[in-house]
Amino acid sequence: MRSPVVDLEEELAETVKRSDRQNLRRTYWSQNEFIHLEHFLPSMVFEPLLAELDLLQSDIHRNYVPGHKQGGSVSYYSIREKAPAMLALYQSLALRTFLDQLTDAELKRCPEDDPHACALYYYTKPGDRIGYHYDTSYYKGARYTVLIGLVEHSERCRLVARVGTGEPVENLPETSFRMDAGTMVVFNGDKLWHAVTPLGEGERRVILTLQYVTDQQMGPVKKLFSNMKDAFAYFGPAALIRTPKAKQTIDANATSSSDVMTEHPTLSFLAGAGGASLNRNS
């Protein structure tokens, strides 16, 4: 019996092969390193991801930053333990080769102790949203964001962004994007000014995010700052002081950091404090 992970990788390879990579690359660069790929992933890829959402319901951490964001998040640690299809997508060599060609960069997965590496964002309560921000890189290199639409049962909650070149960001028109199942967005985190508009009553929206970097190193001060933001704005303090289980590797040649996460004394203290928020870009 064939492995679903093998099927997913083969389907991704075929999807990339069928795509007009030259035209997609031209569009990406003409929009200041941003592209919206409507229904890019076939059902054989995104349906296994949808099937895993129920397995992660108990891992959703609700967060709230007054005036900026509210919603639910599931960290990379939970995905690695419970969602093999999502993990396979993040580790996919076919996908990363496509992204390398699109961005003209040699992308690497984030270190194993980064809870944002592969994460889920749930918009499930009225008013769930996130204000305008950049996905600022705390790594020594650039940080690239890939958004995968999974659930888009909303007429109000949308990804909005200032897309374009040659003008100050405040002069660029705001563009709204649907994120239906299989739709993919790729952008350089330091270049796209973007937000998510508030969710309406009775609506639901779920997005999978994949993060890649050009350099896996991060200085100790920025690491502490990044962890503090994750603890308060996304996954809760407990997610940052846990020791991840042994890594499940699909791409044996991919680089990674140690599987054991450094425990910060400050975060250990915060573990019992509950999860309010600061603002980490996402």
C-alpha positions as CSV (number, residue, x, y, z in Angstrom):
1,M,0.0,0.0,0.0
2,R,1.4,3.4,-1.0
3,S,2.2,6.0,1.6
4,P,0.0,9.1,1.5
5,V,3.1,11.1,2.0
6,V,4.7,9.6,-1.1
7,D,1.5,10.4,-3.1
8,L,1.5,14.0,-1.8
9,E,5.1,14.5,-2.9
10,E,4.5,13.0,-6.4
11,E,1.4,15.1,-6.8
12,L,3.3,18.3,-5.8
13,A,6.0,17.4,-8.3
14,E,3.4,17.1,-11.1
15,T,1.7,20.3,-10.1
16,V,5.0,22.2,-10.3
17,K,5.9,20.6,-13.6
18,R,2.5,21.7,-15.1
19,S,2.8,25.3,-13.9
20,D,4.1,28.1,-16.1
21,R,7.1,28.8,-13.8
22,Q,8.6,31.5,-16.1
23,N,5.3,33.5,-16.1
24,L,4.7,33.0,-12.4
25,R,8.3,34.2,-11.6
26,R,7.7,37.3,-13.7
27,T,4.5,38.1,-11.9
28,Y,6.1,37.5,-8.5
29,W,8.9,40.0,-9.1
30,S,6.6,42.6,-10.8
31,Q,4.6,42.7,-7.6
32,N,7.5,43.3,-5.3
33,E,8.0,39.6,-4.4
34,F,4.4,38.6,-3.9
35,I,2.1,36.2,-5.8
36,H,-1.5,34.9,-5.2
37,L,-1.9,31.5,-6.9
38,E,-5.6,30.7,-6.9
39,H,-6.4,27.0,-6.6
40,F,-2.8,26.1,-7.1
41,L,-2.7,22.9,-5.1
42,P,-4.9,20.0,-6.3
43,S,-7.4,18.2,-4.2
44,M,-5.1,15.2,-3.7
45,V,-2.7,17.6,-1.8
46,F,-5.1,19.8,0.2
47,E,-7.8,17.2,1.1
48,P,-5.4,15.3,3.5
49,L,-4.6,18.6,5.1
50,L,-8.3,19.3,5.7
51,A,-8.7,15.8,7.2
52,E,-6.1,16.7,9.8
53,L,-7.8,19.8,11.1
54,D,-10.0,17.8,13.5
55,L,-7.0,16.2,15.0
56,L,-5.6,19.6,16.0
57,Q,-8.7,21.2,17.5
58,S,-7.5,20.6,21.1
59,D,-4.2,22.3,20.3
60,I,-5.7,25.7,19.3
61,H,-4.5,28.5,21.5
62,R,-6.7,31.6,21.5
63,N,-4.9,34.9,21.6
64,Y,-5.8,38.6,21.8
65,V,-3.7,41.8,21.2
66,P,-5.9,44.8,21.9
67,G,-6.3,46.9,18.8
68,H,-4.3,44.6,16.6
69,K,-5.3,40.9,16.5
70,Q,-7.4,38.1,17.8
71,G,-7.7,34.5,16.7
72,G,-6.5,30.9,17.3
73,S,-3.1,29.4,16.5
74,V,-1.6,25.9,16.4
75,S,2.2,25.6,16.6
76,Y,4.6,23.6,14.6
77,Y,5.2,21.2,17.5
78,S,1.5,20.1,17.4
79,I,1.6,19.7,13.6
80,R,4.8,17.7,13.8
81,E,3.2,15.3,16.3
82,K,-0.3,14.9,14.8
83,A,-0.5,16.0,11.2
84,P,1.8,14.0,8.9
85,A,0.4,15.5,5.7
86,M,1.0,19.1,6.8
87,L,4.5,18.1,7.9
88,A,5.1,16.5,4.5
89,L,3.9,19.6,2.7
90,Y,6.3,21.7,4.7
91,Q,9.2,19.4,4.1
92,S,8.4,18.8,0.4
93,L,11.5,19.0,-1.8
94,A,9.2,19.6,-4.9
95,L,7.6,22.6,-3.2
96,R,10.9,24.1,-2.0
97,T,12.5,23.7,-5.4
98,F,9.5,25.6,-6.9
99,L,9.9,28.3,-4.3
100,D,13.7,28.5,-4.9
101,Q,13.0,29.2,-8.6
102,L,10.3,31.7,-7.9
103,T,12.2,33.7,-5.3
104,D,15.8,33.3,-6.7
105,A,16.8,32.2,-3.2
106,E,18.1,29.0,-1.6
107,L,15.4,28.4,1.0
108,K,15.8,26.4,4.1
109,R,13.2,25.2,6.6
110,C,13.2,27.1,9.9
111,P,15.0,25.5,12.9
112,E,13.1,22.8,14.8
113,D,12.6,25.1,17.8
114,D,10.6,27.7,15.8
115,P,6.8,27.2,16.5
116,H,6.0,29.4,13.5
117,A,7.9,27.1,11.0
118,C,4.6,25.4,10.0
119,A,1.5,26.7,11.8
120,L,-2.3,27.0,11.6
121,Y,-4.3,30.2,12.0
122,Y,-7.9,29.8,13.0
123,Y,-10.4,32.6,12.5
124,T,-13.5,31.2,14.2
125,K,-15.1,33.9,16.3
126,P,-16.6,37.2,15.2
127,G,-14.0,39.9,15.0
128,D,-11.0,37.5,14.6
129,R,-8.5,39.5,12.5
130,I,-4.9,40.8,12.4
131,G,-3.9,44.4,11.6
132,Y,-1.4,45.6,9.0
133,H,2.1,44.3,9.5
134,Y,5.2,42.9,7.8
135,D,6.5,39.4,8.5
136,T,9.7,40.8,9.8
137,S,12.6,38.4,9.8
138,Y,14.5,38.0,13.1
139,Y,16.8,35.6,11.3
140,K,20.1,36.8,9.9
141,G,18.7,36.2,6.4
142,A,15.4,36.8,4.7
143,R,12.2,35.1,5.7
144,Y,9.6,34.0,3.2
145,T,6.0,33.2,3.9
146,V,3.8,30.7,2.1
147,L,0.0,30.8,3.0
148,I,-2.2,27.8,2.1
149,G,-6.0,28.3,2.1
150,L,-7.8,25.4,3.8
151,V,-11.2,26.8,4.9
152,E,-12.7,30.0,3.5
153,H,-16.3,30.1,4.8
154,S,-16.5,33.9,5.0
155,E,-17.6,36.8,2.9
156,R,-15.9,39.4,5.2
157,C,-12.6,37.9,6.4
158,R,-10.0,38.4,3.7
159,L,-6.3,38.7,3.3
160,V,-5.7,42.3,2.2
161,A,-2.3,43.8,1.1
162,R,-0.7,46.8,-0.5
163,V,0.8,45.2,-3.6
164,G,3.1,46.9,-6.1
165,T,6.4,48.6,-6.8
166,G,7.6,52.1,-7.5
167,E,5.3,53.9,-4.9
168,P,5.4,54.4,-1.1
169,V,3.4,51.6,0.5
170,E,0.7,54.1,1.7
171,N,0.1,55.1,-1.9
172,L,-0.5,51.6,-3.2
173,P,-4.1,50.4,-3.5
174,E,-5.4,47.8,-1.1
175,T,-6.1,44.5,-2.8
176,S,-8.3,41.8,-1.3
177,F,-7.7,38.0,-1.8
178,R,-9.8,34.9,-1.3
179,M,-8.0,32.0,0.2
180,D,-10.1,29.0,-0.9
181,A,-8.9,25.5,-0.3
182,G,-5.7,24.9,-2.3
183,T,-5.0,28.6,-3.0
184,M,-1.4,29.6,-2.2
185,V,0.2,33.0,-1.5
186,V,4.0,33.5,-1.5
187,F,5.8,36.6,-0.4
188,N,9.0,38.1,1.0
189,G,8.1,38.8,4.6
190,D,10.0,42.1,4.8
191,K,8.3,43.5,1.7
192,L,4.5,42.9,1.9
193,W,2.4,45.2,4.1
194,H,-0.7,43.0,4.8
195,A,-3.6,42.3,7.1
196,V,-6.6,40.1,7.6
197,T,-10.0,41.8,7.9
198,P,-12.4,40.9,10.7
199,L,-14.5,37.7,10.6
200,G,-18.3,38.0,10.5
201,E,-20.9,36.2,12.6
202,G,-21.2,32.5,11.8
203,E,-18.1,32.5,9.5
204,R,-15.0,30.3,9.7
205,R,-11.5,30.6,8.1
206,V,-8.4,28.4,8.5
207,I,-5.0,29.1,7.0
208,L,-1.8,27.0,7.0
209,T,1.4,29.0,7.0
210,L,4.8,27.7,6.0
211,Q,7.9,29.7,6.8
212,Y,11.3,29.4,5.0
213,V,14.5,31.3,5.6
214,T,17.8,31.9,3.8
215,D,19.9,31.7,7.0
216,Q,18.8,29.6,10.0
217,Q,20.8,31.6,12.5
218,M,19.3,34.1,14.9
219,G,21.1,36.2,17.4
220,P,20.4,35.6,21.1
221,V,18.7,38.9,21.7
222,K,16.4,38.6,18.7
223,K,15.7,35.0,19.6
224,L,14.5,36.0,23.1
225,F,12.4,38.8,21.6
226,S,10.9,36.4,19.0
227,N,10.1,33.8,21.7
228,M,8.5,36.4,23.9
229,K,6.2,37.5,21.0
230,D,5.3,33.9,20.2
231,A,4.5,33.3,23.8
232,F,2.1,36.2,24.2
233,A,0.7,36.7,20.7
234,Y,0.4,33.2,19.3
235,F,1.0,29.9,21.0
236,G,1.1,30.6,24.7
237,P,4.2,30.4,27.0
238,A,3.8,26.6,27.4
239,A,4.5,26.0,23.7
240,L,7.9,27.7,24.1
241,I,9.3,25.8,27.1
242,R,8.3,22.3,25.9
243,T,11.0,19.9,24.5
244,P,10.0,18.9,21.0
245,K,9.9,15.2,20.2
246,A,12.4,13.6,17.8
247,K,12.1,15.1,14.4
248,Q,10.2,13.3,11.7
249,T,12.2,13.7,8.5
250,I,10.9,13.3,5.0
251,D,13.6,15.2,3.2
252,A,16.8,13.6,4.5
253,N,19.0,16.3,2.9
254,A,17.3,19.3,4.5
255,T,19.3,21.2,7.1
256,S,17.9,21.7,10.6
257,S,19.0,22.8,14.1
258,S,19.1,20.7,17.2
259,D,15.9,18.9,18.1
260,V,16.2,20.1,21.7
261,M,14.9,23.6,22.3
262,T,16.7,25.9,24.6
263,E,14.6,26.7,27.7
264,H,14.7,30.4,28.6
265,P,14.3,31.2,32.3
266,T,12.0,34.1,31.5
267,L,9.7,31.9,29.5
268,S,9.7,29.3,32.3
269,F,8.4,31.9,34.6
270,L,5.8,33.0,32.1
271,A,4.5,29.5,31.6
272,G,2.1,29.9,34.5
273,A,1.0,33.4,33.5
274,G,-1.5,32.5,30.8
275,G,-1.3,33.8,27.2
276,A,-2.2,37.4,26.5
277,S,-0.2,39.0,23.7
278,L,2.4,41.2,22.2
279,N,2.6,41.5,18.4
280,R,4.7,39.1,16.4
281,N,4.4,39.5,12.6
282,S,2.9,36.4,11.0
